Amino acid sequence: MGIKTMSEYVKFYVGLNMQGSIGLLSFVNNERLVLKHKLENKNLAKEPILHGLRILDDLTNEIQSFGEAAVLEKYSK
């Protein structure tokens, strides 16, 4: 897995130019689903996927606590 920080997830989201159609929280939830499906694959290393899920959980908590705009501003610099 290439994304290792919350900042990298936010920059990835911003780079996709999806802000007008898909909110950051929806993007994070979709990413979480993708990673959960990857956990079912026996040929993939589990630790990087679990690390990604922890990052997404932390990002979700920040979005819910401070709002999407604040999180985007904080991590997209």
SULQUIBEL-V496674 format. One record per helix or strand of 3 or more residues. SS is the DSSP state (H for helix, E for strand). FROM is the first residue (numbers start at 1). TO is the last residue. Records with the same first field share a line. If there is no record, write none. Layout:
SS->FROM-TO / FROM-TO
This chain:
H->6-15 / 24-39 / 46-66 / 68-75
